[in-house]
Amino acid sequence: MPIQFRKRNIGKSYLDFLIEDRIILEIKRDARIRRPFIDQAPAYLRSTDHRLAMLANVSPNELEYT
């Protein structure tokens, strides 16, 4: 996925999954969902035309999602 600044491509970023070309799915593995993880999904939405993102965190004890 291209990263743009002032309408110019300045780099690339890689999504974990893009489901049916509509839903961005980010998967993390940590003891808890952390703020940088939460901030990552809206950043992906702002830089693409997608409108839906999901964050899943797989911890040793449970699966969390937002």
CHARMM internal coordinates of N, CA and C (Angstrom, degrees):
IC EDIT
DIST 1 N 1 CA 1.4360
DIST 1 CA 1 C 1.5251
ANGL 1 N 1 CA 1 C 107.27
DIST 1 C 2 N 1.3357
ANGL 1 CA 1 C 2 N 117.97
DIHE 1 N 1 CA 1 C 2 N 128.95
DIST 2 N 2 CA 1.4662
ANGL 1 C 2 N 2 CA 119.72
DIHE 1 CA 1 C 2 N 2 CA -179.52
DIST 2 CA 2 C 1.5287
ANGL 2 N 2 CA 2 C 111.89
DIHE 1 C 2 N 2 CA 2 C -72.25
DIST 2 C 3 N 1.3089
ANGL 2 CA 2 C 3 N 116.25
DIHE 2 N 2 CA 2 C 3 N 146.71
DIST 3 N 3 CA 1.4650
ANGL 2 C 3 N 3 CA 122.55
DIHE 2 CA 2 C 3 N 3 CA 172.59
DIST 3 CA 3 C 1.5192
ANGL 3 N 3 CA 3 C 106.45
DIHE 2 C 3 N 3 CA 3 C -104.27
DIST 3 C 4 N 1.3365
ANGL 3 CA 3 C 4 N 115.04
DIHE 3 N 3 CA 3 C 4 N 127.02
DIST 4 N 4 CA 1.4577
ANGL 3 C 4 N 4 CA 119.51
DIHE 3 CA 3 C 4 N 4 CA -177.30
DIST 4 CA 4 C 1.5252
ANGL 4 N 4 CA 4 C 111.26
DIHE 3 C 4 N 4 CA 4 C -115.34
DIST 4 C 5 N 1.3175
ANGL 4 CA 4 C 5 N 114.67
DIHE 4 N 4 CA 4 C 5 N 146.76
DIST 5 N 5 CA 1.4587
ANGL 4 C 5 N 5 CA 122.58
DIHE 4 CA 4 C 5 N 5 CA 173.24
DIST 5 CA 5 C 1.5183
ANGL 5 N 5 CA 5 C 106.59
DIHE 4 C 5 N 5 CA 5 C -139.24
DIST 5 C 6 N 1.3173
ANGL 5 CA 5 C 6 N 115.01
DIHE 5 N 5 CA 5 C 6 N 122.30
DIST 6 N 6 CA 1.4698
ANGL 5 C 6 N 6 CA 120.83
DIHE 5 CA 5 C 6 N 6 CA -176.29
DIST 6 CA 6 C 1.5269
ANGL 6 N 6 CA 6 C 111.70
DIHE 5 C 6 N 6 CA 6 C 51.71
DIST 6 C 7 N 1.3402
ANGL 6 CA 6 C 7 N 114.13
DIHE 6 N 6 CA 6 C 7 N 45.52
DIST 7 N 7 CA 1.4655
ANGL 6 C 7 N 7 CA 123.24
DIHE 6 CA 6 C 7 N 7 CA 176.70
DIST 7 CA 7 C 1.5287
ANGL 7 N 7 CA 7 C 114.47
DIHE 6 C 7 N 7 CA 7 C 64.68
DIST 7 C 8 N 1.3185
ANGL 7 CA 7 C 8 N 117.10
DIHE 7 N 7 CA 7 C 8 N 19.89
DIST 8 N 8 CA 1.4651
ANGL 7 C 8 N 8 CA 121.35
DIHE 7 CA 7 C 8 N 8 CA 176.92
DIST 8 CA 8 C 1.5224
ANGL 8 N 8 CA 8 C 108.51
DIHE 7 C 8 N 8 CA 8 C -120.63
DIST 8 C 9 N 1.3239
ANGL 8 CA 8 C 9 N 116.65
DIHE 8 N 8 CA 8 C 9 N 137.79
DIST 9 N 9 CA 1.4639
ANGL 8 C 9 N 9 CA 120.82
DIHE 8 CA 8 C 9 N 9 CA 175.76
DIST 9 CA 9 C 1.5236
ANGL 9 N 9 CA 9 C 109.35
DIHE 8 C 9 N 9 CA 9 C -71.69
DIST 9 C 10 N 1.3372
ANGL 9 CA 9 C 10 N 115.54
DIHE 9 N 9 CA 9 C 10 N 125.17
DIST 10 N 10 CA 1.4664
ANGL 9 C 10 N 10 CA 119.39
DIHE 9 CA 9 C 10 N 10 CA -178.96
DIST 10 CA 10 C 1.5266
ANGL 10 N 10 CA 10 C 112.33
DIHE 9 C 10 N 10 CA 10 C -121.08
DIST 10 C 11 N 1.3226
ANGL 10 CA 10 C 11 N 117.37
DIHE 10 N 10 CA 10 C 11 N -0.65
DIST 11 N 11 CA 1.4520
ANGL 10 C 11 N 11 CA 119.77
DIHE 10 CA 10 C 11 N 11 CA 179.48
DIST 11 CA 11 C 1.5076
ANGL 11 N 11 CA 11 C 111.59
DIHE 10 C 11 N 11 CA 11 C 173.19
DIST 11 C 12 N 1.3343
ANGL 11 CA 11 C 12 N 115.61
DIHE 11 N 11 CA 11 C 12 N -167.68
DIST 12 N 12 CA 1.4560
ANGL 11 C 12 N 12 CA 122.11
DIHE 11 CA 11 C 12 N 12 CA 179.37
DIST 12 CA 12 C 1.5208
ANGL 12 N 12 CA 12 C 109.91
DIHE 11 C 12 N 12 CA 12 C -132.75
DIST 12 C 13 N 1.3059
ANGL 12 CA 12 C 13 N 115.30
DIHE 12 N 12 CA 12 C 13 N 151.66
DIST 13 N 13 CA 1.4511
ANGL 12 C 13 N 13 CA 122.29
DIHE 12 CA 12 C 13 N 13 CA 173.82
DIST 13 CA 13 C 1.5240
ANGL 13 N 13 CA 13 C 106.95
DIHE 12 C 13 N 13 CA 13 C -132.78
DIST 13 C 14 N 1.3027
ANGL 13 CA 13 C 14 N 117.08
DIHE 13 N 13 CA 13 C 14 N 154.23
DIST 14 N 14 CA 1.4554
ANGL 13 C 14 N 14 CA 120.84
DIHE 13 CA 13 C 14 N 14 CA -175.91
DIST 14 CA 14 C 1.5214
ANGL 14 N 14 CA 14 C 110.34
DIHE 13 C 14 N 14 CA 14 C -120.99
DIST 14 C 15 N 1.3226
ANGL 14 CA 14 C 15 N 115.60
DIHE 14 N 14 CA 14 C 15 N 122.89
DIST 15 N 15 CA 1.4585
ANGL 14 C 15 N 15 CA 121.82
DIHE 14 CA 14 C 15 N 15 CA 175.57
DIST 15 CA 15 C 1.5227
ANGL 15 N 15 CA 15 C 108.88
DIHE 14 C 15 N 15 CA 15 C -78.94
DIST 15 C 16 N 1.3248
ANGL 15 CA 15 C 16 N 116.24
DIHE 15 N 15 CA 15 C 16 N 153.92
DIST 16 N 16 CA 1.4659
ANGL 15 C 16 N 16 CA 118.25
DIHE 15 CA 15 C 16 N 16 CA 173.67
DIST 16 CA 16 C 1.5302
ANGL 16 N 16 CA 16 C 109.32
DIHE 15 C 16 N 16 CA 16 C -70.35
DIST 16 C 17 N 1.3353
ANGL 16 CA 16 C 17 N 116.38
DIHE 16 N 16 CA 16 C 17 N -51.53
DIST 17 N 17 CA 1.4635
ANGL 16 C 17 N 17 CA 120.98
DIHE 16 CA 16 C 17 N 17 CA 179.23
DIST 17 CA 17 C 1.5249
ANGL 17 N 17 CA 17 C 109.73
DIHE 16 C 17 N 17 CA 17 C -146.26
DIST 17 C 18 N 1.3206
ANGL 17 CA 17 C 18 N 115.69
DIHE 17 N 17 CA 17 C 18 N 145.66
DIST 18 N 18 CA 1.4605
ANGL 17 C 18 N 18 CA 122.84
DIHE 17 CA 17 C 18 N 18 CA 170.27
DIST 18 CA 18 C 1.5216
ANGL 18 N 18 CA 18 C 105.30
DIHE 17 C 18 N 18 CA 18 C -123.33
DIST 18 C 19 N 1.3187
ANGL 18 CA 18 C 19 N 116.31
DIHE 18 N 18 CA 18 C 19 N 111.50
DIST 19 N 19 CA 1.4538
ANGL 18 C 19 N 19 CA 122.30
DIHE 18 CA 18 C 19 N 19 CA -173.07
DIST 19 CA 19 C 1.5245
ANGL 19 N 19 CA 19 C 109.75
DIHE 18 C 19 N 19 CA 19 C -94.70
DIST 19 C 20 N 1.3324
ANGL 19 CA 19 C 20 N 115.49
DIHE 19 N 19 CA 19 C 20 N 122.51
DIST 20 N 20 CA 1.4638
ANGL 19 C 20 N 20 CA 123.46
DIHE 19 CA 19 C 20 N 20 CA 179.16
DIST 20 CA 20 C 1.5257
ANGL 20 N 20 CA 20 C 112.17
DIHE 19 C 20 N 20 CA 20 C 49.95
DIST 20 C 21 N 1.3274
ANGL 20 CA 20 C 21 N 116.34
DIHE 20 N 20 CA 20 C 21 N 33.07
DIST 21 N 21 CA 1.4681
ANGL 20 C 21 N 21 CA 123.15
DIHE 20 CA 20 C 21 N 21 CA 179.74
DIST 21 CA 21 C 1.5263
ANGL 21 N 21 CA 21 C 112.22
DIHE 20 C 21 N 21 CA 21 C 55.36
DIST 21 C 22 N 1.3556
ANGL 21 CA 21 C 22 N 117.18
DIHE 21 N 21 CA 21 C 22 N 27.05
DIST 22 N 22 CA 1.4606
ANGL 21 C 22 N 22 CA 120.70
DIHE 21 CA 21 C 22 N 22 CA -177.02
DIST 22 CA 22 C 1.5236
ANGL 22 N 22 CA 22 C 114.36
DIHE 21 C 22 N 22 CA 22 C -134.11
DIST 22 C 23 N 1.3173
ANGL 22 CA 22 C 23 N 117.86
DIHE 22 N 22 CA 22 C 23 N -34.19
DIST 23 N 23 CA 1.4650
ANGL 22 C 23 N 23 CA 121.24
DIHE 22 CA 22 C 23 N 23 CA -171.64
DIST 23 CA 23 C 1.5254
ANGL 23 N 23 CA 23 C 109.33
DIHE 22 C 23 N 23 CA 23 C -119.44
DIST 23 C 24 N 1.3237
ANGL 23 CA 23 C 24 N 115.74
DIHE 23 N 23 CA 23 C 24 N 125.27
DIST 24 N 24 CA 1.4577
ANGL 23 C 24 N 24 CA 121.51
DIHE 23 CA 23 C 24 N 24 CA 175.31
DIST 24 CA 24 C 1.5301
ANGL 24 N 24 CA 24 C 107.66
DIHE 23 C 24 N 24 CA 24 C -87.66
DIST 24 C 25 N 1.3218
ANGL 24 CA 24 C 25 N 116.52
DIHE 24 N 24 CA 24 C 25 N 126.55
DIST 25 N 25 CA 1.4610
ANGL 24 C 25 N 25 CA 121.69
DIHE 24 CA 24 C 25 N 25 CA 178.61
DIST 25 CA 25 C 1.5183
ANGL 25 N 25 CA 25 C 108.41
DIHE 24 C 25 N 25 CA 25 C -119.88
DIST 25 C 26 N 1.3133
ANGL 25 CA 25 C 26 N 115.73
DIHE 25 N 25 CA 25 C 26 N 119.36
DIST 26 N 26 CA 1.4651
ANGL 25 C 26 N 26 CA 122.33
DIHE 25 CA 25 C 26 N 26 CA 176.07
DIST 26 CA 26 C 1.5234
ANGL 26 N 26 CA 26 C 107.85
DIHE 25 C 26 N 26 CA 26 C -108.94
DIST 26 C 27 N 1.3096
ANGL 26 CA 26 C 27 N 115.97
DIHE 26 N 26 CA 26 C 27 N 130.94
DIST 27 N 27 CA 1.4576
ANGL 26 C 27 N 27 CA 120.98
DIHE 26 CA 26 C 27 N 27 CA 179.67
DIST 27 CA 27 C 1.5241
ANGL 27 N 27 CA 27 C 108.80
DIHE 26 C 27 N 27 CA 27 C -115.89
DIST 27 C 28 N 1.3132
ANGL 27 CA 27 C 28 N 115.84
DIHE 27 N 27 CA 27 C 28 N 130.08
DIST 28 N 28 CA 1.4623
ANGL 27 C 28 N 28 CA 122.45
DIHE 27 CA 27 C 28 N 28 CA 178.55
DIST 28 CA 28 C 1.5163
ANGL 28 N 28 CA 28 C 108.97
DIHE 27 C 28 N 28 CA 28 C -122.60
DIST 28 C 29 N 1.3203
ANGL 28 CA 28 C 29 N 115.49
DIHE 28 N 28 CA 28 C 29 N 160.36
DIST 29 N 29 CA 1.4647
ANGL 28 C 29 N 29 CA 121.42
DIHE 28 CA 28 C 29 N 29 CA 176.37
DIST 29 CA 29 C 1.5198
ANGL 29 N 29 CA 29 C 107.55
DIHE 28 C 29 N 29 CA 29 C -132.77
DIST 29 C 30 N 1.3230
ANGL 29 CA 29 C 30 N 115.42
DIHE 29 N 29 CA 29 C 30 N 104.39
DIST 30 N 30 CA 1.4609
ANGL 29 C 30 N 30 CA 120.92
DIHE 29 CA 29 C 30 N 30 CA -177.28
DIST 30 CA 30 C 1.5201
ANGL 30 N 30 CA 30 C 108.20
DIHE 29 C 30 N 30 CA 30 C -156.21
DIST 30 C 31 N 1.3085
ANGL 30 CA 30 C 31 N 116.80
DIHE 30 N 30 CA 30 C 31 N 167.19
DIST 31 N 31 CA 1.4655
ANGL 30 C 31 N 31 CA 120.67
DIHE 30 CA 30 C 31 N 31 CA 178.66
DIST 31 CA 31 C 1.5271
ANGL 31 N 31 CA 31 C 111.22
DIHE 30 C 31 N 31 CA 31 C -67.02
DIST 31 C 32 N 1.3358
ANGL 31 CA 31 C 32 N 117.22
DIHE 31 N 31 CA 31 C 32 N -24.83
DIST 32 N 32 CA 1.4679
ANGL 31 C 32 N 32 CA 120.87
DIHE 31 CA 31 C 32 N 32 CA 178.34
DIST 32 CA 32 C 1.5277
ANGL 32 N 32 CA 32 C 109.37
DIHE 31 C 32 N 32 CA 32 C -156.46
DIST 32 C 33 N 1.3143
ANGL 32 CA 32 C 33 N 115.65
DIHE 32 N 32 CA 32 C 33 N 163.39
DIST 33 N 33 CA 1.4632
ANGL 32 C 33 N 33 CA 120.01
DIHE 32 CA 32 C 33 N 33 CA 176.49
DIST 33 CA 33 C 1.5264
ANGL 33 N 33 CA 33 C 108.04
DIHE 32 C 33 N 33 CA 33 C -75.04
DIST 33 C 34 N 1.2957
ANGL 33 CA 33 C 34 N 116.47
DIHE 33 N 33 CA 33 C 34 N 126.24
DIST 34 N 34 CA 1.4638
ANGL 33 C 34 N 34 CA 121.81
DIHE 33 CA 33 C 34 N 34 CA -178.00
DIST 34 CA 34 C 1.5241
ANGL 34 N 34 CA 34 C 111.19
DIHE 33 C 34 N 34 CA 34 C -105.38
DIST 34 C 35 N 1.3194
ANGL 34 CA 34 C 35 N 116.59
DIHE 34 N 34 CA 34 C 35 N 156.47
DIST 35 N 35 CA 1.4622
ANGL 34 C 35 N 35 CA 122.57
DIHE 34 CA 34 C 35 N 35 CA -177.26
DIST 35 CA 35 C 1.5353
ANGL 35 N 35 CA 35 C 113.48
DIHE 34 C 35 N 35 CA 35 C -54.37
DIST 35 C 36 N 1.3304
ANGL 35 CA 35 C 36 N 120.21
DIHE 35 N 35 CA 35 C 36 N -44.61
DIST 36 N 36 CA 1.4747
ANGL 35 C 36 N 36 CA 118.41
DIHE 35 CA 35 C 36 N 36 CA 178.65
DIST 36 CA 36 C 1.5299
ANGL 36 N 36 CA 36 C 113.03
DIHE 35 C 36 N 36 CA 36 C -59.72
DIST 36 C 37 N 1.3466
ANGL 36 CA 36 C 37 N 116.81
DIHE 36 N 36 CA 36 C 37 N -32.65
DIST 37 N 37 CA 1.4599
ANGL 36 C 37 N 37 CA 119.98
DIHE 36 CA 36 C 37 N 37 CA 176.77
DIST 37 CA 37 C 1.5315
ANGL 37 N 37 CA 37 C 109.90
DIHE 36 C 37 N 37 CA 37 C -64.92
DIST 37 C 38 N 1.3224
ANGL 37 CA 37 C 38 N 115.78
DIHE 37 N 37 CA 37 C 38 N -43.80
DIST 38 N 38 CA 1.4617
ANGL 37 C 38 N 38 CA 121.19
DIHE 37 CA 37 C 38 N 38 CA -179.08
DIST 38 CA 38 C 1.5270
ANGL 38 N 38 CA 38 C 110.44
DIHE 37 C 38 N 38 CA 38 C -65.03
DIST 38 C 39 N 1.3100
ANGL 38 CA 38 C 39 N 117.48
DIHE 38 N 38 CA 38 C 39 N -38.74
DIST 39 N 39 CA 1.4713
ANGL 38 C 39 N 39 CA 121.45
DIHE 38 CA 38 C 39 N 39 CA -179.66
DIST 39 CA 39 C 1.5210
ANGL 39 N 39 CA 39 C 112.79
DIHE 38 C 39 N 39 CA 39 C -70.50
DIST 39 C 40 N 1.3105
ANGL 39 CA 39 C 40 N 118.22
DIHE 39 N 39 CA 39 C 40 N -22.85
DIST 40 N 40 CA 1.4546
ANGL 39 C 40 N 40 CA 121.88
DIHE 39 CA 39 C 40 N 40 CA -176.38
DIST 40 CA 40 C 1.5315
ANGL 40 N 40 CA 40 C 112.13
DIHE 39 C 40 N 40 CA 40 C -67.51
DIST 40 C 41 N 1.3155
ANGL 40 CA 40 C 41 N 118.68
DIHE 40 N 40 CA 40 C 41 N -41.34
DIST 41 N 41 CA 1.4690
ANGL 40 C 41 N 41 CA 121.59
DIHE 40 CA 40 C 41 N 41 CA -177.01
DIST 41 CA 41 C 1.5338
ANGL 41 N 41 CA 41 C 112.13
DIHE 40 C 41 N 41 CA 41 C -62.30
DIST 41 C 42 N 1.3379
ANGL 41 CA 41 C 42 N 120.01
DIHE 41 N 41 CA 41 C 42 N -49.75
DIST 42 N 42 CA 1.4742
ANGL 41 C 42 N 42 CA 118.76
DIHE 41 CA 41 C 42 N 42 CA 177.28
DIST 42 CA 42 C 1.5265
ANGL 42 N 42 CA 42 C 113.03
DIHE 41 C 42 N 42 CA 42 C -62.59
DIST 42 C 43 N 1.3162
ANGL 42 CA 42 C 43 N 116.98
DIHE 42 N 42 CA 42 C 43 N -31.20
DIST 43 N 43 CA 1.4685
ANGL 42 C 43 N 43 CA 119.57
DIHE 42 CA 42 C 43 N 43 CA 176.94
DIST 43 CA 43 C 1.5259
ANGL 43 N 43 CA 43 C 110.28
DIHE 42 C 43 N 43 CA 43 C -64.13
DIST 43 C 44 N 1.3238
ANGL 43 CA 43 C 44 N 117.44
DIHE 43 N 43 CA 43 C 44 N -41.19
DIST 44 N 44 CA 1.4676
ANGL 43 C 44 N 44 CA 120.73
DIHE 43 CA 43 C 44 N 44 CA 176.04
DIST 44 CA 44 C 1.5281
ANGL 44 N 44 CA 44 C 110.40
DIHE 43 C 44 N 44 CA 44 C -63.43
DIST 44 C 45 N 1.3143
ANGL 44 CA 44 C 45 N 117.32
DIHE 44 N 44 CA 44 C 45 N -40.93
DIST 45 N 45 CA 1.4693
ANGL 44 C 45 N 45 CA 120.24
DIHE 44 CA 44 C 45 N 45 CA -179.55
DIST 45 CA 45 C 1.5251
ANGL 45 N 45 CA 45 C 111.13
DIHE 44 C 45 N 45 CA 45 C -65.05
DIST 45 C 46 N 1.3148
ANGL 45 CA 45 C 46 N 116.84
DIHE 45 N 45 CA 45 C 46 N -39.74
DIST 46 N 46 CA 1.4697
ANGL 45 C 46 N 46 CA 119.96
DIHE 45 CA 45 C 46 N 46 CA 179.24
DIST 46 CA 46 C 1.5273
ANGL 46 N 46 CA 46 C 112.14
DIHE 45 C 46 N 46 CA 46 C -64.98
DIST 46 C 47 N 1.3184
ANGL 46 CA 46 C 47 N 116.97
DIHE 46 N 46 CA 46 C 47 N -31.31
DIST 47 N 47 CA 1.4608
ANGL 46 C 47 N 47 CA 119.74
DIHE 46 CA 46 C 47 N 47 CA -175.84
DIST 47 CA 47 C 1.5286
ANGL 47 N 47 CA 47 C 113.10
DIHE 46 C 47 N 47 CA 47 C -93.37
DIST 47 C 48 N 1.3328
ANGL 47 CA 47 C 48 N 117.83
DIHE 47 N 47 CA 47 C 48 N 2.56
DIST 48 N 48 CA 1.4655
ANGL 47 C 48 N 48 CA 121.69
DIHE 47 CA 47 C 48 N 48 CA 178.27
DIST 48 CA 48 C 1.5214
ANGL 48 N 48 CA 48 C 109.15
DIHE 47 C 48 N 48 CA 48 C -132.43
DIST 48 C 49 N 1.3092
ANGL 48 CA 48 C 49 N 115.58
DIHE 48 N 48 CA 48 C 49 N 178.88
DIST 49 N 49 CA 1.4641
ANGL 48 C 49 N 49 CA 121.17
DIHE 48 CA 48 C 49 N 49 CA 174.65
DIST 49 CA 49 C 1.5186
ANGL 49 N 49 CA 49 C 112.09
DIHE 48 C 49 N 49 CA 49 C -91.59
DIST 49 C 50 N 1.3184
ANGL 49 CA 49 C 50 N 117.55
DIHE 49 N 49 CA 49 C 50 N 4.94
DIST 50 N 50 CA 1.4634
ANGL 49 C 50 N 50 CA 121.05
DIHE 49 CA 49 C 50 N 50 CA -178.37
DIST 50 CA 50 C 1.5222
ANGL 50 N 50 CA 50 C 110.11
DIHE 49 C 50 N 50 CA 50 C -76.92
DIST 50 C 51 N 1.3338
ANGL 50 CA 50 C 51 N 114.83
DIHE 50 N 50 CA 50 C 51 N 152.55
DIST 51 N 51 CA 1.4608
ANGL 50 C 51 N 51 CA 119.88
DIHE 50 CA 50 C 51 N 51 CA -176.39
DIST 51 CA 51 C 1.5212
ANGL 51 N 51 CA 51 C 113.63
DIHE 50 C 51 N 51 CA 51 C -118.05
DIST 51 C 52 N 1.3251
ANGL 51 CA 51 C 52 N 116.82
DIHE 51 N 51 CA 51 C 52 N -3.24
DIST 52 N 52 CA 1.4614
ANGL 51 C 52 N 52 CA 119.74
DIHE 51 CA 51 C 52 N 52 CA -176.11
DIST 52 CA 52 C 1.5204
ANGL 52 N 52 CA 52 C 110.33
DIHE 51 C 52 N 52 CA 52 C -136.19
DIST 52 C 53 N 1.3342
ANGL 52 CA 52 C 53 N 115.09
DIHE 52 N 52 CA 52 C 53 N 131.35
DIST 53 N 53 CA 1.4641
ANGL 52 C 53 N 53 CA 120.80
DIHE 52 CA 52 C 53 N 53 CA 176.68
DIST 53 CA 53 C 1.5173
ANGL 53 N 53 CA 53 C 108.43
DIHE 52 C 53 N 53 CA 53 C -137.10
DIST 53 C 54 N 1.3193
ANGL 53 CA 53 C 54 N 115.44
DIHE 53 N 53 CA 53 C 54 N 148.53
DIST 54 N 54 CA 1.4572
ANGL 53 C 54 N 54 CA 121.36
DIHE 53 CA 53 C 54 N 54 CA 178.21
DIST 54 CA 54 C 1.5173
ANGL 54 N 54 CA 54 C 108.47
DIHE 53 C 54 N 54 CA 54 C -132.07
DIST 54 C 55 N 1.3149
ANGL 54 CA 54 C 55 N 115.27
DIHE 54 N 54 CA 54 C 55 N 139.52
DIST 55 N 55 CA 1.4533
ANGL 54 C 55 N 55 CA 122.66
DIHE 54 CA 54 C 55 N 55 CA 177.10
DIST 55 CA 55 C 1.5182
ANGL 55 N 55 CA 55 C 107.94
DIHE 54 C 55 N 55 CA 55 C -114.62
DIST 55 C 56 N 1.3152
ANGL 55 CA 55 C 56 N 116.27
DIHE 55 N 55 CA 55 C 56 N 124.47
DIST 56 N 56 CA 1.4666
ANGL 55 C 56 N 56 CA 121.23
DIHE 55 CA 55 C 56 N 56 CA 177.08
DIST 56 CA 56 C 1.5229
ANGL 56 N 56 CA 56 C 108.02
DIHE 55 C 56 N 56 CA 56 C -118.53
DIST 56 C 57 N 1.3252
ANGL 56 CA 56 C 57 N 115.43
DIHE 56 N 56 CA 56 C 57 N 132.61
DIST 57 N 57 CA 1.4570
ANGL 56 C 57 N 57 CA 121.08
DIHE 56 CA 56 C 57 N 57 CA 178.37
DIST 57 CA 57 C 1.5201
ANGL 57 N 57 CA 57 C 108.53
DIHE 56 C 57 N 57 CA 57 C -117.91
DIST 57 C 58 N 1.3153
ANGL 57 CA 57 C 58 N 115.76
DIHE 57 N 57 CA 57 C 58 N 123.72
DIST 58 N 58 CA 1.4513
ANGL 57 C 58 N 58 CA 121.61
DIHE 57 CA 57 C 58 N 58 CA 178.75
DIST 58 CA 58 C 1.5241
ANGL 58 N 58 CA 58 C 106.88
DIHE 57 C 58 N 58 CA 58 C -104.26
DIST 58 C 59 N 1.3135
ANGL 58 CA 58 C 59 N 115.81
DIHE 58 N 58 CA 58 C 59 N 108.26
DIST 59 N 59 CA 1.4640
ANGL 58 C 59 N 59 CA 120.57
DIHE 58 CA 58 C 59 N 59 CA 178.33
DIST 59 CA 59 C 1.5197
ANGL 59 N 59 CA 59 C 108.80
DIHE 58 C 59 N 59 CA 59 C -103.39
DIST 59 C 60 N 1.3143
ANGL 59 CA 59 C 60 N 118.04
DIHE 59 N 59 CA 59 C 60 N 170.34
DIST 60 N 60 CA 1.4670
ANGL 59 C 60 N 60 CA 119.40
DIHE 59 CA 59 C 60 N 60 CA 179.46
DIST 60 CA 60 C 1.5319
ANGL 60 N 60 CA 60 C 113.33
DIHE 59 C 60 N 60 CA 60 C -60.42
DIST 60 C 61 N 1.3487
ANGL 60 CA 60 C 61 N 117.26
DIHE 60 N 60 CA 60 C 61 N -23.66
DIST 61 N 61 CA 1.4581
ANGL 60 C 61 N 61 CA 119.84
DIHE 60 CA 60 C 61 N 61 CA -173.59
DIST 61 CA 61 C 1.5216
ANGL 61 N 61 CA 61 C 114.09
DIHE 60 C 61 N 61 CA 61 C -108.98
DIST 61 C 62 N 1.3505
ANGL 61 CA 61 C 62 N 118.40
DIHE 61 N 61 CA 61 C 62 N -19.37
DIST 62 N 62 CA 1.4546
ANGL 61 C 62 N 62 CA 118.52
DIHE 61 CA 61 C 62 N 62 CA -174.08
DIST 62 CA 62 C 1.5251
ANGL 62 N 62 CA 62 C 111.41
DIHE 61 C 62 N 62 CA 62 C -164.33
DIST 62 C 63 N 1.3217
ANGL 62 CA 62 C 63 N 115.80
DIHE 62 N 62 CA 62 C 63 N 172.02
DIST 63 N 63 CA 1.4559
ANGL 62 C 63 N 63 CA 123.29
DIHE 62 CA 62 C 63 N 63 CA 174.01
DIST 63 CA 63 C 1.5233
ANGL 63 N 63 CA 63 C 106.74
DIHE 62 C 63 N 63 CA 63 C -111.79
DIST 63 C 64 N 1.3344
ANGL 63 CA 63 C 64 N 117.27
DIHE 63 N 63 CA 63 C 64 N 123.58
DIST 64 N 64 CA 1.4567
ANGL 63 C 64 N 64 CA 122.58
DIHE 63 CA 63 C 64 N 64 CA 177.05
DIST 64 CA 64 C 1.5180
ANGL 64 N 64 CA 64 C 108.45
DIHE 63 C 64 N 64 CA 64 C -113.54
DIST 64 C 65 N 1.3055
ANGL 64 CA 64 C 65 N 117.31
DIHE 64 N 64 CA 64 C 65 N 149.36
DIST 65 N 65 CA 1.4545
ANGL 64 C 65 N 65 CA 120.12
DIHE 64 CA 64 C 65 N 65 CA 174.51
DIST 65 CA 65 C 1.5134
ANGL 65 N 65 CA 65 C 111.05
DIHE 64 C 65 N 65 CA 65 C -146.93
DIST 65 C 66 N 1.3428
ANGL 65 CA 65 C 66 N 115.80
DIHE 65 N 65 CA 65 C 66 N 152.23
DIST 66 N 66 CA 1.4633
ANGL 65 C 66 N 66 CA 122.55
DIHE 65 CA 65 C 66 N 66 CA 177.00
DIST 66 CA 66 C 1.5038
ANGL 66 N 66 CA 66 C 109.14
DIHE 65 C 66 N 66 CA 66 C -135.36
END
COOR INIT
IC SEED 1 N 1 CA 1 C
IC BUILD
